Amino acid sequence: MTRASVPPETLTALARTRPTPAGTEALRAAVHARRMLLFKALLVRVEREHAHLPHPVRRGFEDAWALLERAERTDAGAVREVLDYPTTGAWLTEALAAPAGPEFEAHLAHLTGVAVVAAARAGCSATGTLRVPSGLLGLPGLGVLRCPSGRARVGGRDGRLRLVEAAGHGAVDLPRGGTWARDGTRDRAGRGSGWSALYALPGSTAVLDDLDPYRVPHPGIGPTAVPAADREHTDHPAWAGRWRRARALLSATDQGRILETDALVHALVPLAAAGRAGGVRTGATVRSAPGAVLTQLPADAAELAETLVHETHHTKLAALDDSVPLCRPGGTLHRVAWRPDPRPASAVLQGTYAHLALLDLWWRGQRASAAPATWRQRAAERYGRYREQVGEALSVLRGSDELTCTGRHFVQEMHRHHADLGTVVRNST
């Protein structure tokens, strides 16, 4: 996505944090374009190091790549969903950053799982034996098949793929589309102790991803390195209940927000409870994995609703900034009210943008007659607490010389939206 490909009205709507179909489509296109560049970079690196890769590693990668290409020729739209899944981006980023040798070779093996899911979604046949050197075949967006033998067999008919661990420890049938009726219970298409399916989040196509090996970067999130939550320590009913109620709050507050959340959030990734400091919960968006919201179990639905809006706007700004740079590199650090540490202009912009989106949510929440009274009261309190803080951060950005021309326009529109919210509040009281 280039500056010319973003109409002024779309850029303005994005700056004002308002969800629009045009803005959502532009962001999804930006994520996909970035993902395609990463795949191309990986292929170029493999070709460059071709002579130094062990034959089994090279053959496994080439077979997986060929399957991916066949699946794309069969149904490019279905394959795109797999390529754009958040953890696929995290895998590509880690693989490209890995040093040559065993570490890089281990990452290459993950392409097998990506290709199998792509083939299943596209309804593309596949047969043969798959290398699974790690003993864990990750299927992005679906689950994992444990393969202690280091091998799995793939075959199928009638538009279905069947995966069987070579020693018979587990198996799973993947119907065309690569999905099945998932309702928060364990998938009945799998047999044996080796197969584990992801859980669906009610009312949407998003999943609770507590299995993918690339769901949380090493060593963890934030200064305390909070790790991913293990499945056995994940309270799935609690997550599903909070998700359902959070979506209801967003829907009652701003229908556009729930549509945007459904379009941009593909996975909710539980973080381990250990590492909380002072009761503050950790939430994050990993730039290499847009569309995944990483968080510890929220205290309630209101907290999850706010987390979804906050982290979605980190995803939106990261996707936009990858294609239309908003900041220049600079060494100046600035302080903002919601962080104890000074931050560069790019980080100030990220935080201010997310908080402006929350301010918009809270302004609407305190007036949402269909929402519970407790939510309206919470929204009013938070709006009052953060409005001045966001205004101060916007002043810092407007005075910065580290913004590009597009960045200055973007921040000016953010400032206008902040001012408009205040004007509406004063006129309505």
Contacts in CASP RR format, 6 or more apart in sequence:
PFRMAT RR
TARGET T0000
AUTHOR 0000-0000-0000
METHOD contacts of the structure
MODEL  1
MTRASVPPETLTALARTRPTPAGTEALRAAVHARRMLLFKALLVRVEREH
AHLPHPVRRGFEDAWALLERAERTDAGAVREVLDYPTTGAWLTEALAAPA
GPEFEAHLAHLTGVAVVAAARAGCSATGTLRVPSGLLGLPGLGVLRCPSG
RARVGGRDGRLRLVEAAGHGAVDLPRGGTWARDGTRDRAGRGSGWSALYA
LPGSTAVLDDLDPYRVPHPGIGPTAVPAADREHTDHPAWAGRWRRARALL
SATDQGRILETDALVHALVPLAAAGRAGGVRTGATVRSAPGAVLTQLPAD
AAELAETLVHETHHTKLAALDDSVPLCRPGGTLHRVAWRPDPRPASAVLQ
GTYAHLALLDLWWRGQRASAAPATWRQRAAERYGRYREQVGEALSVLRGS
DELTCTGRHFVQEMHRHHADLGTVVRNST
1 26 0 8 1.000
1 29 0 8 1.000
1 30 0 8 1.000
1 33 0 8 1.000
1 320 0 8 1.000
1 323 0 8 1.000
1 324 0 8 1.000
2 323 0 8 1.000
2 324 0 8 1.000
3 324 0 8 1.000
3 406 0 8 1.000
5 26 0 8 1.000
6 26 0 8 1.000
6 324 0 8 1.000
7 22 0 8 1.000
9 22 0 8 1.000
10 20 0 8 1.000
10 22 0 8 1.000
10 23 0 8 1.000
10 26 0 8 1.000
11 324 0 8 1.000
11 406 0 8 1.000
11 409 0 8 1.000
11 410 0 8 1.000
11 413 0 8 1.000
12 413 0 8 1.000
13 19 0 8 1.000
13 20 0 8 1.000
13 22 0 8 1.000
13 23 0 8 1.000
14 23 0 8 1.000
14 26 0 8 1.000
14 27 0 8 1.000
14 316 0 8 1.000
14 320 0 8 1.000
14 410 0 8 1.000
15 409 0 8 1.000
15 410 0 8 1.000
15 411 0 8 1.000
15 412 0 8 1.000
15 413 0 8 1.000
15 414 0 8 1.000
15 417 0 8 1.000
16 360 0 8 1.000
16 413 0 8 1.000
16 414 0 8 1.000
16 416 0 8 1.000
16 417 0 8 1.000
17 313 0 8 1.000
17 353 0 8 1.000
17 356 0 8 1.000
17 357 0 8 1.000
17 360 0 8 1.000
17 414 0 8 1.000
17 417 0 8 1.000
18 360 0 8 1.000
18 417 0 8 1.000
19 254 0 8 1.000
19 256 0 8 1.000
19 257 0 8 1.000
19 259 0 8 1.000
19 260 0 8 1.000
24 259 0 8 1.000
24 260 0 8 1.000
24 263 0 8 1.000
24 264 0 8 1.000
26 320 0 8 1.000
27 264 0 8 1.000
27 315 0 8 1.000
27 316 0 8 1.000
27 319 0 8 1.000
27 320 0 8 1.000
28 84 0 8 1.000
28 263 0 8 1.000
28 264 0 8 1.000
30 319 0 8 1.000
30 320 0 8 1.000
30 322 0 8 1.000
30 323 0 8 1.000
31 84 0 8 1.000
31 290 0 8 1.000
31 291 0 8 1.000
31 319 0 8 1.000
32 80 0 8 1.000
32 83 0 8 1.000
32 84 0 8 1.000
33 323 0 8 1.000
34 319 0 8 1.000
34 322 0 8 1.000
34 323 0 8 1.000
35 83 0 8 1.000
35 84 0 8 1.000
35 88 0 8 1.000
35 89 0 8 1.000
35 92 0 8 1.000
36 83 0 8 1.000
38 89 0 8 1.000
38 92 0 8 1.000
38 93 0 8 1.000
38 96 0 8 1.000
39 83 0 8 1.000
39 92 0 8 1.000
41 92 0 8 1.000
41 96 0 8 1.000
42 92 0 8 1.000
42 95 0 8 1.000
42 96 0 8 1.000
43 65 0 8 1.000
45 96 0 8 1.000
46 53 0 8 1.000
46 58 0 8 1.000
46 61 0 8 1.000
46 108 0 8 1.000
49 100 0 8 1.000
49 104 0 8 1.000
50 58 0 8 1.000
52 100 0 8 1.000
52 101 0 8 1.000
53 61 0 8 1.000
53 105 0 8 1.000
53 108 0 8 1.000
54 105 0 8 1.000
56 131 0 8 1.000
57 105 0 8 1.000
57 108 0 8 1.000
57 109 0 8 1.000
60 108 0 8 1.000
60 109 0 8 1.000
60 112 0 8 1.000
60 131 0 8 1.000
61 108 0 8 1.000
61 109 0 8 1.000
61 111 0 8 1.000
63 112 0 8 1.000
64 111 0 8 1.000
64 112 0 8 1.000
64 113 0 8 1.000
64 114 0 8 1.000
64 115 0 8 1.000
65 111 0 8 1.000
65 115 0 8 1.000
67 115 0 8 1.000
67 116 0 8 1.000
67 118 0 8 1.000
67 119 0 8 1.000
67 124 0 8 1.000
67 126 0 8 1.000
68 79 0 8 1.000
68 111 0 8 1.000
68 114 0 8 1.000
68 115 0 8 1.000
68 118 0 8 1.000
68 119 0 8 1.000
70 119 0 8 1.000
70 124 0 8 1.000
71 78 0 8 1.000
71 79 0 8 1.000
71 115 0 8 1.000
71 118 0 8 1.000
71 119 0 8 1.000
71 121 0 8 1.000
71 122 0 8 1.000
71 123 0 8 1.000
71 124 0 8 1.000
72 79 0 8 1.000
72 118 0 8 1.000
72 122 0 8 1.000
74 122 0 8 1.000
74 123 0 8 1.000
74 124 0 8 1.000
75 121 0 8 1.000
75 122 0 8 1.000
75 123 0 8 1.000
75 124 0 8 1.000
78 118 0 8 1.000
78 121 0 8 1.000
78 122 0 8 1.000
78 123 0 8 1.000
78 177 0 8 1.000
79 118 0 8 1.000
79 121 0 8 1.000
79 122 0 8 1.000
81 121 0 8 1.000
82 88 0 8 1.000
82 114 0 8 1.000
82 117 0 8 1.000
82 118 0 8 1.000
82 121 0 8 1.000
82 140 0 8 1.000
82 141 0 8 1.000
83 114 0 8 1.000
83 118 0 8 1.000
84 266 0 8 1.000
85 140 0 8 1.000
85 141 0 8 1.000
85 266 0 8 1.000
85 267 0 8 1.000
86 209 0 8 1.000
86 266 0 8 1.000
86 267 0 8 1.000
86 286 0 8 1.000
86 289 0 8 1.000
86 290 0 8 1.000
86 291 0 8 1.000
86 292 0 8 1.000
87 140 0 8 1.000
87 141 0 8 1.000
87 209 0 8 1.000
87 212 0 8 1.000
87 214 0 8 1.000
87 215 0 8 1.000
87 267 0 8 1.000
87 289 0 8 1.000
87 292 0 8 1.000
88 114 0 8 1.000
88 140 0 8 1.000
89 214 0 8 1.000
89 288 0 8 1.000
89 289 0 8 1.000
90 214 0 8 1.000
90 215 0 8 1.000
90 217 0 8 1.000
90 286 0 8 1.000
90 288 0 8 1.000
90 289 0 8 1.000
90 292 0 8 1.000
91 107 0 8 1.000
91 110 0 8 1.000
91 114 0 8 1.000
91 214 0 8 1.000
92 288 0 8 1.000
93 288 0 8 1.000
94 107 0 8 1.000
94 214 0 8 1.000
94 217 0 8 1.000
94 288 0 8 1.000
95 104 0 8 1.000
95 107 0 8 1.000
95 108 0 8 1.000
95 110 0 8 1.000
98 104 0 8 1.000
98 106 0 8 1.000
98 107 0 8 1.000
106 133 0 8 1.000
106 134 0 8 1.000
109 131 0 8 1.000
109 132 0 8 1.000
109 133 0 8 1.000
109 134 0 8 1.000
110 138 0 8 1.000
110 213 0 8 1.000
110 214 0 8 1.000
112 130 0 8 1.000
112 131 0 8 1.000
112 132 0 8 1.000
112 137 0 8 1.000
113 130 0 8 1.000
113 137 0 8 1.000
113 138 0 8 1.000
113 139 0 8 1.000
113 140 0 8 1.000
114 140 0 8 1.000
116 126 0 8 1.000
116 130 0 8 1.000
116 137 0 8 1.000
116 139 0 8 1.000
116 154 0 8 1.000
116 161 0 8 1.000
116 163 0 8 1.000
116 174 0 8 1.000
117 139 0 8 1.000
117 140 0 8 1.000
117 141 0 8 1.000
117 142 0 8 1.000
117 174 0 8 1.000
117 178 0 8 1.000
118 124 0 8 1.000
119 125 0 8 1.000
119 126 0 8 1.000
119 161 0 8 1.000
120 161 0 8 1.000
120 174 0 8 1.000
120 175 0 8 1.000
120 176 0 8 1.000
120 177 0 8 1.000
120 178 0 8 1.000
121 176 0 8 1.000
121 177 0 8 1.000
121 178 0 8 1.000
121 179 0 8 1.000
122 177 0 8 1.000
123 159 0 8 1.000
123 161 0 8 1.000
123 176 0 8 1.000
123 177 0 8 1.000
125 155 0 8 1.000
125 156 0 8 1.000
125 157 0 8 1.000
125 159 0 8 1.000
125 161 0 8 1.000
126 154 0 8 1.000
126 155 0 8 1.000
126 156 0 8 1.000
126 161 0 8 1.000
127 154 0 8 1.000
127 155 0 8 1.000
127 156 0 8 1.000
128 153 0 8 1.000
128 154 0 8 1.000
128 155 0 8 1.000
129 151 0 8 1.000
129 152 0 8 1.000
129 153 0 8 1.000
129 154 0 8 1.000
129 166 0 8 1.000
130 137 0 8 1.000
130 151 0 8 1.000
130 152 0 8 1.000
130 153 0 8 1.000
130 154 0 8 1.000
130 163 0 8 1.000
131 150 0 8 1.000
131 151 0 8 1.000
132 145 0 8 1.000
132 147 0 8 1.000
132 150 0 8 1.000
132 151 0 8 1.000
132 152 0 8 1.000
133 150 0 8 1.000
134 213 0 8 1.000
135 146 0 8 1.000
135 147 0 8 1.000
135 148 0 8 1.000
135 150 0 8 1.000
136 144 0 8 1.000
136 145 0 8 1.000
136 146 0 8 1.000
136 147 0 8 1.000
136 213 0 8 1.000
137 144 0 8 1.000
137 145 0 8 1.000
137 146 0 8 1.000
137 147 0 8 1.000
137 152 0 8 1.000
137 163 0 8 1.000
138 144 0 8 1.000
138 145 0 8 1.000
138 211 0 8 1.000
138 212 0 8 1.000
138 213 0 8 1.000
139 145 0 8 1.000
139 174 0 8 1.000
140 212 0 8 1.000
141 198 0 8 1.000
141 207 0 8 1.000
141 209 0 8 1.000
141 212 0 8 1.000
141 266 0 8 1.000
141 267 0 8 1.000
142 174 0 8 1.000
142 178 0 8 1.000
142 179 0 8 1.000
142 197 0 8 1.000
142 198 0 8 1.000
143 195 0 8 1.000
143 196 0 8 1.000
143 197 0 8 1.000
143 198 0 8 1.000
143 211 0 8 1.000
143 212 0 8 1.000
144 195 0 8 1.000
144 196 0 8 1.000
144 211 0 8 1.000
144 212 0 8 1.000
144 213 0 8 1.000
145 152 0 8 1.000
145 163 0 8 1.000
145 165 0 8 1.000
145 170 0 8 1.000
145 171 0 8 1.000
145 172 0 8 1.000
145 194 0 8 1.000
145 195 0 8 1.000
146 165 0 8 1.000
146 169 0 8 1.000
146 170 0 8 1.000
146 193 0 8 1.000
146 194 0 8 1.000
146 195 0 8 1.000
146 196 0 8 1.000
147 165 0 8 1.000
147 166 0 8 1.000
147 169 0 8 1.000
148 165 0 8 1.000
148 167 0 8 1.000
148 169 0 8 1.000
149 165 0 8 1.000
149 166 0 8 1.000
149 167 0 8 1.000
149 169 0 8 1.000
150 166 0 8 1.000
151 165 0 8 1.000
151 166 0 8 1.000
151 167 0 8 1.000
152 163 0 8 1.000
152 164 0 8 1.000
152 165 0 8 1.000
152 166 0 8 1.000
153 163 0 8 1.000
153 164 0 8 1.000
153 166 0 8 1.000
154 161 0 8 1.000
154 162 0 8 1.000
154 163 0 8 1.000
154 164 0 8 1.000
155 161 0 8 1.000
155 162 0 8 1.000
155 163 0 8 1.000
156 162 0 8 1.000
159 175 0 8 1.000
159 176 0 8 1.000
160 173 0 8 1.000
160 174 0 8 1.000
160 175 0 8 1.000
160 176 0 8 1.000
161 173 0 8 1.000
161 174 0 8 1.000
162 171 0 8 1.000
162 172 0 8 1.000
162 173 0 8 1.000
162 174 0 8 1.000
163 171 0 8 1.000
163 172 0 8 1.000
163 173 0 8 1.000
163 174 0 8 1.000
164 170 0 8 1.000
164 171 0 8 1.000
165 171 0 8 1.000
165 194 0 8 1.000
169 192 0 8 1.000
169 193 0 8 1.000
169 194 0 8 1.000
170 190 0 8 1.000
170 191 0 8 1.000
170 192 0 8 1.000
170 193 0 8 1.000
170 194 0 8 1.000
170 195 0 8 1.000
171 190 0 8 1.000
171 191 0 8 1.000
171 192 0 8 1.000
171 195 0 8 1.000
172 187 0 8 1.000
172 189 0 8 1.000
172 190 0 8 1.000
172 191 0 8 1.000
172 195 0 8 1.000
172 197 0 8 1.000
173 189 0 8 1.000
173 190 0 8 1.000
174 189 0 8 1.000
175 189 0 8 1.000
180 187 0 8 1.000
180 188 0 8 1.000
180 189 0 8 1.000
182 197 0 8 1.000
182 198 0 8 1.000
182 199 0 8 1.000
182 200 0 8 1.000
182 207 0 8 1.000
183 200 0 8 1.000
183 202 0 8 1.000
184 199 0 8 1.000
184 200 0 8 1.000
184 202 0 8 1.000
184 236 0 8 1.000
184 240 0 8 1.000
185 199 0 8 1.000
186 196 0 8 1.000
186 197 0 8 1.000
187 195 0 8 1.000
187 197 0 8 1.000
189 197 0 8 1.000
190 197 0 8 1.000
196 211 0 8 1.000
196 231 0 8 1.000
198 207 0 8 1.000
198 208 0 8 1.000
198 209 0 8 1.000
198 210 0 8 1.000
198 211 0 8 1.000
199 207 0 8 1.000
199 208 0 8 1.000
199 210 0 8 1.000
199 236 0 8 1.000
199 239 0 8 1.000
199 240 0 8 1.000
200 206 0 8 1.000
200 207 0 8 1.000
200 208 0 8 1.000
201 207 0 8 1.000
201 208 0 8 1.000
201 239 0 8 1.000
201 240 0 8 1.000
201 243 0 8 1.000
201 268 0 8 1.000
202 240 0 8 1.000
202 241 0 8 1.000
202 243 0 8 1.000
202 244 0 8 1.000
202 247 0 8 1.000
203 244 0 8 1.000
203 247 0 8 1.000
204 243 0 8 1.000
204 247 0 8 1.000
204 261 0 8 1.000
204 262 0 8 1.000
204 265 0 8 1.000
205 262 0 8 1.000
205 266 0 8 1.000
206 262 0 8 1.000
206 265 0 8 1.000
206 266 0 8 1.000
206 267 0 8 1.000
206 268 0 8 1.000
207 266 0 8 1.000
207 267 0 8 1.000
207 268 0 8 1.000
208 234 0 8 1.000
208 236 0 8 1.000
208 239 0 8 1.000
208 240 0 8 1.000
208 243 0 8 1.000
208 267 0 8 1.000
208 268 0 8 1.000
208 270 0 8 1.000
209 215 0 8 1.000
209 267 0 8 1.000
209 268 0 8 1.000
209 269 0 8 1.000
209 292 0 8 1.000
210 228 0 8 1.000
210 229 0 8 1.000
210 230 0 8 1.000
210 231 0 8 1.000
210 234 0 8 1.000
210 269 0 8 1.000
210 270 0 8 1.000
211 231 0 8 1.000
214 289 0 8 1.000
215 228 0 8 1.000
215 267 0 8 1.000
215 269 0 8 1.000
215 289 0 8 1.000
215 292 0 8 1.000
215 294 0 8 1.000
216 227 0 8 1.000
216 228 0 8 1.000
216 269 0 8 1.000
216 271 0 8 1.000
216 286 0 8 1.000
216 294 0 8 1.000
217 286 0 8 1.000
217 288 0 8 1.000
219 225 0 8 1.000
219 227 0 8 1.000
220 226 0 8 1.000
220 227 0 8 1.000
220 228 0 8 1.000
221 227 0 8 1.000
221 271 0 8 1.000
221 282 0 8 1.000
221 283 0 8 1.000
221 284 0 8 1.000
221 294 0 8 1.000
222 282 0 8 1.000
222 284 0 8 1.000
224 275 0 8 1.000
224 277 0 8 1.000
224 282 0 8 1.000
226 271 0 8 1.000
226 272 0 8 1.000
226 274 0 8 1.000
226 275 0 8 1.000
226 282 0 8 1.000
226 296 0 8 1.000
227 271 0 8 1.000
227 272 0 8 1.000
227 274 0 8 1.000
228 269 0 8 1.000
228 270 0 8 1.000
228 271 0 8 1.000
228 272 0 8 1.000
229 270 0 8 1.000
229 271 0 8 1.000
229 272 0 8 1.000
229 273 0 8 1.000
229 296 0 8 1.000
230 272 0 8 1.000
233 272 0 8 1.000
233 273 0 8 1.000
234 270 0 8 1.000
235 297 0 8 1.000
238 297 0 8 1.000
239 268 0 8 1.000
239 270 0 8 1.000
239 297 0 8 1.000
241 301 0 8 1.000
242 297 0 8 1.000
242 298 0 8 1.000
242 300 0 8 1.000
242 301 0 8 1.000
242 304 0 8 1.000
243 268 0 8 1.000
243 304 0 8 1.000
244 301 0 8 1.000
245 300 0 8 1.000
245 301 0 8 1.000
245 304 0 8 1.000
246 298 0 8 1.000
246 301 0 8 1.000
246 302 0 8 1.000
246 304 0 8 1.000
246 305 0 8 1.000
246 308 0 8 1.000
247 258 0 8 1.000
247 261 0 8 1.000
247 305 0 8 1.000
248 301 0 8 1.000
249 301 0 8 1.000
249 302 0 8 1.000
249 305 0 8 1.000
249 371 0 8 1.000
249 372 0 8 1.000
249 375 0 8 1.000
250 257 0 8 1.000
250 258 0 8 1.000
250 261 0 8 1.000
250 305 0 8 1.000
250 308 0 8 1.000
250 309 0 8 1.000
250 361 0 8 1.000
251 258 0 8 1.000
252 368 0 8 1.000
252 370 0 8 1.000
252 371 0 8 1.000
252 375 0 8 1.000
253 305 0 8 1.000
253 361 0 8 1.000
253 364 0 8 1.000
253 365 0 8 1.000
253 368 0 8 1.000
253 371 0 8 1.000
253 375 0 8 1.000
253 379 0 8 1.000
254 360 0 8 1.000
254 361 0 8 1.000
254 364 0 8 1.000
254 365 0 8 1.000
254 368 0 8 1.000
257 309 0 8 1.000
257 361 0 8 1.000
260 312 0 8 1.000
261 308 0 8 1.000
261 309 0 8 1.000
261 312 0 8 1.000
264 290 0 8 1.000
264 291 0 8 1.000
264 312 0 8 1.000
264 315 0 8 1.000
264 316 0 8 1.000
265 291 0 8 1.000
265 292 0 8 1.000
265 293 0 8 1.000
265 308 0 8 1.000
265 311 0 8 1.000
265 312 0 8 1.000
266 291 0 8 1.000
266 292 0 8 1.000
267 291 0 8 1.000
267 292 0 8 1.000
267 293 0 8 1.000
268 292 0 8 1.000
268 293 0 8 1.000
268 295 0 8 1.000
269 292 0 8 1.000
269 293 0 8 1.000
269 294 0 8 1.000
269 295 0 8 1.000
270 295 0 8 1.000
270 296 0 8 1.000
270 297 0 8 1.000
271 282 0 8 1.000
271 283 0 8 1.000
271 284 0 8 1.000
271 294 0 8 1.000
271 295 0 8 1.000
271 296 0 8 1.000
272 296 0 8 1.000
273 296 0 8 1.000
273 297 0 8 1.000
275 282 0 8 1.000
276 282 0 8 1.000
276 296 0 8 1.000
281 295 0 8 1.000
281 296 0 8 1.000
281 297 0 8 1.000
281 298 0 8 1.000
281 299 0 8 1.000
281 303 0 8 1.000
282 294 0 8 1.000
282 295 0 8 1.000
282 296 0 8 1.000
283 293 0 8 1.000
283 294 0 8 1.000
283 295 0 8 1.000
283 296 0 8 1.000
283 307 0 8 1.000
283 311 0 8 1.000
284 294 0 8 1.000
284 295 0 8 1.000
284 311 0 8 1.000
285 291 0 8 1.000
285 292 0 8 1.000
285 293 0 8 1.000
285 294 0 8 1.000
285 311 0 8 1.000
285 314 0 8 1.000
285 315 0 8 1.000
285 318 0 8 1.000
286 292 0 8 1.000
286 294 0 8 1.000
287 318 0 8 1.000
290 315 0 8 1.000
290 318 0 8 1.000
290 319 0 8 1.000
291 312 0 8 1.000
291 315 0 8 1.000
293 307 0 8 1.000
293 308 0 8 1.000
293 311 0 8 1.000
293 312 0 8 1.000
294 311 0 8 1.000
295 304 0 8 1.000
295 307 0 8 1.000
295 311 0 8 1.000
298 304 0 8 1.000
298 307 0 8 1.000
302 374 0 8 1.000
302 375 0 8 1.000
302 378 0 8 1.000
305 361 0 8 1.000
306 358 0 8 1.000
306 361 0 8 1.000
306 382 0 8 1.000
309 354 0 8 1.000
309 357 0 8 1.000
309 358 0 8 1.000
309 361 0 8 1.000
310 354 0 8 1.000
310 355 0 8 1.000
310 357 0 8 1.000
310 358 0 8 1.000
311 354 0 8 1.000
312 357 0 8 1.000
313 353 0 8 1.000
313 354 0 8 1.000
313 356 0 8 1.000
313 357 0 8 1.000
314 350 0 8 1.000
314 351 0 8 1.000
314 353 0 8 1.000
314 354 0 8 1.000
316 353 0 8 1.000
317 326 0 8 1.000
317 349 0 8 1.000
317 350 0 8 1.000
317 353 0 8 1.000
317 354 0 8 1.000
318 350 0 8 1.000
320 326 0 8 1.000
321 327 0 8 1.000
321 346 0 8 1.000
324 406 0 8 1.000
325 404 0 8 1.000
325 406 0 8 1.000
326 346 0 8 1.000
326 349 0 8 1.000
326 403 0 8 1.000
326 404 0 8 1.000
326 406 0 8 1.000
326 407 0 8 1.000
326 410 0 8 1.000
327 345 0 8 1.000
327 346 0 8 1.000
327 349 0 8 1.000
327 402 0 8 1.000
327 403 0 8 1.000
327 404 0 8 1.000
327 407 0 8 1.000
328 402 0 8 1.000
328 403 0 8 1.000
328 404 0 8 1.000
329 402 0 8 1.000
330 344 0 8 1.000
330 345 0 8 1.000
330 402 0 8 1.000
331 344 0 8 1.000
331 402 0 8 1.000
332 344 0 8 1.000
332 345 0 8 1.000
332 400 0 8 1.000
332 402 0 8 1.000
333 342 0 8 1.000
333 343 0 8 1.000
333 344 0 8 1.000
334 342 0 8 1.000
334 343 0 8 1.000
334 344 0 8 1.000
334 345 0 8 1.000
334 348 0 8 1.000
334 396 0 8 1.000
334 400 0 8 1.000
335 342 0 8 1.000
335 343 0 8 1.000
336 343 0 8 1.000
336 348 0 8 1.000
336 351 0 8 1.000
336 352 0 8 1.000
336 389 0 8 1.000
336 392 0 8 1.000
336 393 0 8 1.000
336 396 0 8 1.000
337 389 0 8 1.000
337 392 0 8 1.000
337 393 0 8 1.000
338 351 0 8 1.000
338 355 0 8 1.000
338 386 0 8 1.000
338 389 0 8 1.000
344 402 0 8 1.000
345 397 0 8 1.000
345 400 0 8 1.000
345 402 0 8 1.000
345 403 0 8 1.000
346 402 0 8 1.000
348 393 0 8 1.000
348 396 0 8 1.000
348 397 0 8 1.000
348 400 0 8 1.000
349 397 0 8 1.000
349 403 0 8 1.000
349 411 0 8 1.000
351 393 0 8 1.000
352 390 0 8 1.000
352 393 0 8 1.000
352 394 0 8 1.000
352 397 0 8 1.000
352 414 0 8 1.000
353 414 0 8 1.000
355 386 0 8 1.000
355 389 0 8 1.000
355 390 0 8 1.000
355 393 0 8 1.000
356 390 0 8 1.000
356 394 0 8 1.000
356 414 0 8 1.000
356 417 0 8 1.000
356 418 0 8 1.000
358 382 0 8 1.000
358 386 0 8 1.000
359 383 0 8 1.000
359 386 0 8 1.000
359 387 0 8 1.000
359 390 0 8 1.000
359 418 0 8 1.000
359 421 0 8 1.000
360 417 0 8 1.000
360 421 0 8 1.000
361 379 0 8 1.000
362 379 0 8 1.000
362 380 0 8 1.000
362 382 0 8 1.000
362 383 0 8 1.000
362 384 0 8 1.000
362 386 0 8 1.000
363 379 0 8 1.000
363 383 0 8 1.000
363 421 0 8 1.000
363 424 0 8 1.000
363 425 0 8 1.000
364 379 0 8 1.000
365 371 0 8 1.000
365 375 0 8 1.000
365 376 0 8 1.000
365 379 0 8 1.000
366 376 0 8 1.000
366 377 0 8 1.000
366 379 0 8 1.000
366 380 0 8 1.000
366 383 0 8 1.000
367 376 0 8 1.000
368 375 0 8 1.000
368 376 0 8 1.000
368 379 0 8 1.000
383 425 0 8 1.000
387 418 0 8 1.000
387 421 0 8 1.000
387 422 0 8 1.000
390 418 0 8 1.000
391 415 0 8 1.000
391 418 0 8 1.000
394 411 0 8 1.000
394 414 0 8 1.000
394 415 0 8 1.000
394 418 0 8 1.000
397 403 0 8 1.000
397 411 0 8 1.000
397 414 0 8 1.000
398 408 0 8 1.000
398 411 0 8 1.000
398 412 0 8 1.000
398 415 0 8 1.000
403 410 0 8 1.000
403 411 0 8 1.000
END
